[in-house]
Amino acid sequence: MSDFAPTSASPTVAAIIVAAGYGQRMTAPDKPQSENIPKQFRQLGGKPVICWSLDAFAQHENITRIILVVGQGQEAHALAIINQHHSKHSEMVTIVKGGASRMQSVRNGMATLSDAGFDGLVAIHDAARPLLQQGTLDALIGKLAISSAKDVAGVIPVLSVSDSLKQVKDNLITDVIDRDKASAAQTPQLFHFQQIAPLYDNLAHENVTDDASIAMSAGLNVATIAGSRSLMKLTYEDDFTFLEHLSRAAGKGQNTGSLMDIRLGNGFDVHKFGDTPGPITLCGIKIDSEFGLTAHSDGDVGLHALCDALFGALADGDIGSHFPPSDDKWKDADSARFLHYAVEKCHNAKATIMHLDLTLICEYPKITPHRDAMRKRIAEITGLDISRIAVKATTSEGLGFTGRREGIAAQATATICYNSAEPS
């Protein structure tokens, strides 16, 4: 329950949803232009991104009009989405062509409201912040409704900053910013229409980052409410993975701050040294060794442990059930095939591998000289960034079979994150 709630006396509110960008930071250079869909039209939780904001505003009792600002040439696509997903609210929505900058797009939206003689509150919102909750709208409208327009022209949601902030120039830190005095601004930003609209006609420059800055530059006061972590902005490709979880929860009426289906799996494997000479294969690379390892496949104890960790995270058996040693097909097999298979199982289950952590336990051979090559090879097999792969080594201090140099053991942990609320 928000601290502020609109009442029957609350003013009417129009929403301007800014969806005119082309998502350059999400554009994949290796894809044809036809496959690089602007982020506001991509699917999120079973519907286009813009639908989330349209739904949030259309369902709020104080919203009477929605201005959807889209890029040039996107009007027909936006109309088709509205007809498919928002037919019962279509009379509320007006599609407006945007400009070359965000501020120009907002200006075009403001002009449409001015031409219609609108006089109330206007909420300006980025479509790239799809998970707008009714409580946030209640708090914004409620706070501005109880404030005098003379004292407060607008109100915006903000988040406290938890990271250390640095001022950087030419890759060097030049100053430290006091984070206790800083907040991250979000949208929607709500204003008295008659106060904010004229300011867009006389902008000194177009690179203003948000609407509150325009109001403040004109000497107007802007208040704040507590923002929401779920209102994060879709900026980079990785943001979709996180917001996909939140959108699934929001679609089921769950708390969007609580759903992250993260699974951990552990793997352990042992191979003993035999009488035949090396080399041996560890983590996909050849290492000189006086003795080889006894195994049905290539005996790669590191990759075998990683496979079992992934199978464990998936709750899908173990390496022996997928590649039984009784099957001659796997005789002397390259264990990279096993790990690649485990990775594909994750992909098929709509799970993202977040991190792989491997510890090799042995007195011999020395692992440290080969650590970087091992991490690189695992990255090649799995497709993970090398920063998400850890390879460590330890000894058993001369104790047990590894201490007696009779073999090598490996222990692994895999962290995966399901990309849907219900893993398949």
C-alpha positions in Angstrom: 0.0 0.0 0.0 1.5 3.4 -1.0 1.7 6.3 1.4 -0.4 8.4 -1.0 -3.5 7.3 -2.9 -5.6 9.2 -5.4 -9.1 10.2 -4.3 -12.3 10.9 -6.2 -11.2 14.5 -6.2 -7.9 13.7 -7.9 -7.3 15.5 -11.2 -7.4 13.6 -14.4 -4.1 12.4 -15.8 -2.8 11.9 -19.3 0.2 9.6 -20.0 2.8 10.2 -22.6 4.7 6.9 -23.3 7.9 7.6 -25.2 8.7 4.6 -27.5 10.4 6.3 -30.4 13.9 4.9 -30.0 15.7 2.4 -32.2 17.6 0.6 -29.4 21.1 1.0 -30.8 22.7 -0.3 -27.6 20.7 -3.5 -28.1 21.4 -3.8 -31.8 23.5 -7.0 -32.5 26.1 -6.2 -35.2 26.2 -9.8 -36.4 22.5 -9.9 -37.2 20.7 -8.6 -40.3 19.0 -5.3 -39.8 15.6 -7.1 -40.3 16.3 -9.1 -37.1 17.3 -6.1 -35.0 13.8 -5.3 -33.6 13.6 -2.1 -31.5 13.5 -3.0 -27.9 10.0 -1.5 -27.3 8.5 -4.0 -29.8 10.4 -7.1 -28.6 8.6 -9.8 -26.7 8.8 -9.7 -22.9 6.8 -12.1 -20.8 4.5 -13.1 -23.7 3.8 -9.6 -25.1 5.6 -6.7 -26.7 7.4 -4.4 -24.3 5.2 -1.4 -25.0 2.1 -3.4 -23.9 3.3 -3.5 -20.3 3.2 0.3 -20.0 0.0 0.6 -22.0 -1.6 -1.9 -19.6 -0.4 -0.1 -16.5 -1.8 3.3 -17.6 -5.0 2.0 -19.1 -5.9 0.1 -16.0 -5.5 3.1 -13.6 -8.7 4.9 -12.8 -7.2 8.4 -13.1 -5.7 8.0 -16.5 -8.0 9.3 -19.2 -5.7 9.6 -22.2 -2.6 7.8 -23.4 -0.2 9.3 -26.0 2.0 6.7 -27.5 5.0 8.3 -29.2 6.8 6.0 -31.7 9.5 6.4 -34.3 9.0 7.4 -37.9 7.7 4.4 -39.8 6.7 2.6 -36.7 3.1 3.9 -36.6 1.5 1.0 -38.4 3.2 -1.6 -36.3 2.2 0.2 -33.1 -1.4 0.3 -34.3 -1.4 -3.4 -35.0 -0.1 -4.1 -31.5 -2.8 -1.9 -29.9 -5.5 -3.6 -32.0 -4.3 -7.0 -31.0 -3.5 -6.5 -27.3 -5.5 -3.4 -26.3 -8.6 -3.3 -28.4 -10.8 -2.5 -25.4 -8.6 0.5 -24.5 -7.9 1.6 -28.1 -10.1 4.8 -27.8 -7.8 6.0 -25.0 -4.7 5.7 -27.1 -3.4 8.2 -29.7 -0.3 7.3 -31.7 2.0 10.2 -32.4 5.2 10.3 -34.5 8.3 11.0 -32.5 11.3 13.3 -33.2 15.0 12.9 -33.5 15.6 13.1 -29.7 13.7 12.0 -26.7 12.9 15.7 -25.9 11.5 16.3 -29.3 9.3 13.2 -29.0 8.0 14.4 -25.6 7.3 17.8 -27.2 5.3 16.2 -29.9 3.2 14.3 -27.3 2.7 17.6 -25.4 1.6 19.3 -28.5 -1.1 16.7 -29.1 -2.5 17.2 -25.6 -2.4 21.0 -26.0 -4.3 20.8 -29.3 -7.0 18.8 -27.5 -7.2 21.4 -24.7 -6.0 19.1 -22.0 -5.7 20.6 -18.5 -4.7 18.2 -15.8 -1.6 16.2 -14.8 0.7 14.6 -17.3 2.8 11.5 -16.7 5.8 11.1 -19.0 7.1 7.6 -19.1 9.8 5.6 -21.0 8.5 2.5 -22.6 11.8 0.9 -21.9 10.8 0.7 -18.2 8.0 -1.8 -18.7 7.2 -3.0 -15.2 5.3 0.0 -13.9 3.2 -0.9 -10.9 -0.2 0.6 -9.9 1.3 1.5 -6.5 3.9 3.8 -8.1 1.2 5.6 -10.1 -0.9 5.9 -6.9 2.0 7.4 -5.0 2.9 9.9 -7.8 -0.7 11.1 -8.3 -1.5 11.2 -4.6 1.6 13.3 -3.7 1.1 15.8 -6.5 -2.6 16.1 -5.7 -2.0 17.2 -2.1 0.7 19.7 -3.2 0.1 23.2 -4.3 1.1 23.8 -7.9 2.9 26.9 -6.7 5.1 24.9 -4.4 5.6 21.7 -6.4 5.3 21.4 -10.2 6.1 17.7 -10.4 7.0 14.5 -8.7 9.3 11.7 -9.8 10.3 8.2 -8.5 13.9 7.9 -7.4 16.2 5.2 -6.0 19.0 5.5 -3.5 22.4 4.7 -5.0 24.2 1.7 -3.4 27.3 1.7 -5.6 30.3 3.9 -5.0 30.2 6.8 -7.5 33.3 8.1 -9.3 33.8 11.0 -11.7 36.0 9.7 -14.6 37.9 11.4 -17.4 40.1 9.6 -19.9 39.8 6.4 -17.9 41.1 8.0 -14.7 39.1 8.8 -11.6 39.1 12.6 -11.1 36.7 12.8 -8.2 34.5 10.9 -5.7 30.8 11.7 -5.7 29.0 11.5 -2.4 26.4 8.8 -3.0 24.4 9.9 0.1 23.6 13.1 -1.9 22.8 11.2 -5.2 19.7 9.4 -6.4 18.8 7.6 -9.6 15.8 9.1 -11.3 13.1 6.8 -12.9 9.9 7.3 -14.8 7.0 8.0 -15.0 7.6 11.7 -14.1 4.3 13.5 -13.2 3.7 17.2 -13.7 1.1 19.9 -13.8 0.5 20.0 -17.6 0.1 23.8 -17.9 3.5 24.3 -16.1 5.6 21.7 -17.9 4.2 21.8 -21.5 5.4 25.3 -22.5 9.0 24.5 -21.4 9.4 22.1 -24.4 8.8 24.9 -26.9 11.9 26.8 -25.8 14.6 24.2 -25.0 18.1 25.6 -25.1 19.5 22.2 -26.0 18.1 18.7 -26.7 20.5 16.6 -24.6 18.5 16.9 -21.4 18.4 13.5 -19.8 14.9 13.7 -18.2 11.8 15.9 -17.8 12.5 16.8 -14.2 15.7 18.5 -15.4 13.7 20.7 -17.7 11.3 21.7 -14.9 14.2 22.5 -12.5 16.1 24.5 -15.1 12.9 26.7 -15.3 13.0 27.2 -11.5 10.2 24.8 -10.7 10.3 22.5 -7.7 10.2 18.8 -8.2 9.4 16.4 -5.4 10.3 12.7 -5.1 8.8 9.4 -4.0 10.5 6.1 -3.5 11.1 4.3 -6.8 11.0 0.6 -7.5 13.8 -1.8 -8.4 11.4 -3.4 -10.9 11.3 -0.1 -12.8 14.7 -0.8 -14.2 15.3 0.4 -17.8 15.9 -2.0 -20.7 19.3 -0.7 -22.0 21.5 -3.7 -22.8 20.8 -7.2 -24.0 21.4 -8.8 -20.6 18.6 -6.7 -19.1 16.1 -8.8 -20.9 17.1 -11.9 -19.0 16.5 -10.2 -15.6 13.3 -8.5 -16.6 11.9 -11.7 -18.2 11.8 -13.2 -14.6 10.1 -10.1 -13.2 7.6 -9.9 -16.0 6.6 -13.6 -15.5 6.0 -12.8 -11.9 4.1 -9.6 -12.7 1.9 -11.5 -15.1 0.9 -13.9 -12.4 0.3 -11.2 -9.8 3.4 -12.2 -7.8 5.8 -9.9 -6.1 8.2 -8.9 -8.9 11.0 -8.3 -6.5 11.1 -11.9 -5.2 11.2 -14.2 -8.3 14.6 -15.3 -9.4 14.7 -19.1 -10.1 18.4 -19.7 -9.5 19.6 -23.3 -9.2 22.9 -24.7 -8.0 24.4 -28.0 -8.9 27.5 -29.8 -7.6 29.7 -32.3 -9.4 32.5 -34.6 -8.2 34.7 -37.0 -10.2 37.8 -39.1 -9.7 40.2 -40.8 -12.1 43.2 -42.8 -11.0 46.6 -42.9 -12.7 47.3 -46.0 -14.7 50.5 -47.8 -15.9 50.5 -46.2 -19.4 52.3 -43.0 -19.9 50.7 -39.6 -20.4 49.8 -37.0 -21.5 46.5 -36.5 -19.8 43.6 -34.3 -20.6 42.4 -31.8 -18.0 39.7 -29.2 -18.7 40.0 -29.9 -22.4 43.8 -29.3 -22.8 46.7 -31.8 -23.0 49.1 -31.8 -20.1 52.4 -33.7 -19.9 52.3 -36.4 -17.3 54.4 -39.4 -16.4 51.3 -41.5 -16.1 48.0 -41.5 -18.0 44.5 -41.6 -16.4 42.4 -44.8 -16.4 39.0 -44.1 -17.9 36.5 -45.2 -20.4 36.5 -41.8 -22.2 39.5 -39.5 -22.3 39.4 -39.3 -18.4 39.0 -35.5 -18.2 38.1 -35.3 -14.6 37.5 -31.5 -14.7 35.0 -31.6 -17.5 33.3 -34.6 -16.0 32.8 -32.7 -12.7 31.4 -29.7 -14.6 29.0 -31.9 -16.5 27.6 -33.4 -13.3 27.3 -30.0 -11.8 25.1 -28.9 -14.7 23.1 -32.0 -14.7 22.6 -31.6 -10.9 21.4 -28.0 -11.4 18.9 -29.3 -14.0 17.9 -32.2 -11.7 18.6 -34.4 -14.8 20.6 -37.4 -13.7 24.4 -37.6 -13.9 27.1 -38.1 -16.5 26.9 -41.9 -16.2 23.2 -41.9 -17.1 23.7 -39.7 -20.1 27.0 -41.4 -21.3 27.1 -44.9 -19.7 30.6 -46.4 -19.6 29.1 -49.7 -20.7 28.4 -48.2 -24.1 31.5 -48.6 -26.4 30.3 -45.5 -28.3 31.9 -43.4 -25.6 35.2 -45.3 -25.6 38.1 -42.7 -25.6 35.5 -40.0 -26.4 36.5 -36.3 -26.1 34.8 -35.0 -22.9 34.3 -31.7 -24.6 31.3 -33.5 -26.3 29.9 -34.3 -22.9 30.1 -30.7 -21.6 28.7 -29.3 -24.9 25.8 -31.7 -24.5 25.2 -30.5 -20.9 25.2 -26.9 -22.0 22.7 -27.7 -24.7 20.5 -29.4 -22.1 20.5 -26.1 -20.2 19.6 -24.1 -23.3 16.7 -26.5 -24.1 15.4 -26.1 -20.5 15.5 -22.3 -21.0 18.2 -21.9 -18.4 21.1 -19.6 -18.5 24.5 -20.7 -17.1 25.6 -17.9 -14.8 28.8 -19.3 -13.4 31.0 -22.4 -13.3 33.4 -23.0 -10.4 35.9 -25.9 -10.6 38.5 -27.1 -8.1 41.1 -29.7 -9.1 42.5 -31.7 -6.2 45.9 -33.3 -6.8 49.6 -33.4 -5.9 50.6 -33.9 -9.5 50.6 -32.4 -12.1 50.9 -28.7 -11.2 47.7 -26.9 -12.3 48.7 -23.2 -12.0 50.7 -23.0 -15.2 47.7 -24.3 -17.2 44.9 -22.5 -15.4 44.3 -19.7 -17.9 44.4 -22.2 -20.8 41.9 -24.3 -19.0 39.5 -21.4 -18.4 39.8 -20.4 -22.1 39.0 -23.9 -23.3 36.0 -24.2 -21.0 34.8 -20.8 -22.3 35.1 -22.1 -25.9 33.1 -25.2 -25.1 30.3 -23.6 -23.1 30.1 -20.2 -24.9 30.4 -18.4 -21.5 32.5 -15.3 -21.0 35.8 -16.3 -19.3 35.0 -14.0 -16.4 32.2 -16.5 -15.5 34.6 -19.5 -15.2 36.8 -20.2 -12.2 39.4 -22.9 -12.1 41.2 -23.5 -8.9 43.7 -26.1 -7.6 44.5 -27.5 -4.2 46.2 -30.5 -2.6 45.2 -32.9 0.1 48.4 -32.2 2.1 49.7 -35.6 1.3 46.7 -37.4 2.7 44.5 -39.9 0.9 44.8 -41.3 -2.7 45.5 -37.8 -4.1 48.2 -37.2 -1.5 49.8 -40.5 -2.6 49.6 -39.4 -6.2 47.3 -42.2 -7.1 44.9 -40.1 -9.0 43.1 -36.7 -9.5 39.8 -35.5 -8.1 37.6 -32.6 -9.2 34.8 -30.8 -7.6 32.5 -28.3 -9.4 29.6 -26.0 -8.8 27.3 -24.7 -11.5 24.9 -21.8 -11.1 22.1 -21.6 -13.6 19.1 -19.2 -13.9 15.8 -20.3 -15.5 14.5 -17.8 -18.1 10.8 -18.5 -17.2 8.8 -18.7 -14.1 8.2 -22.4 -14.6 11.2 -24.4 -15.7 10.5 -27.1 -18.3 
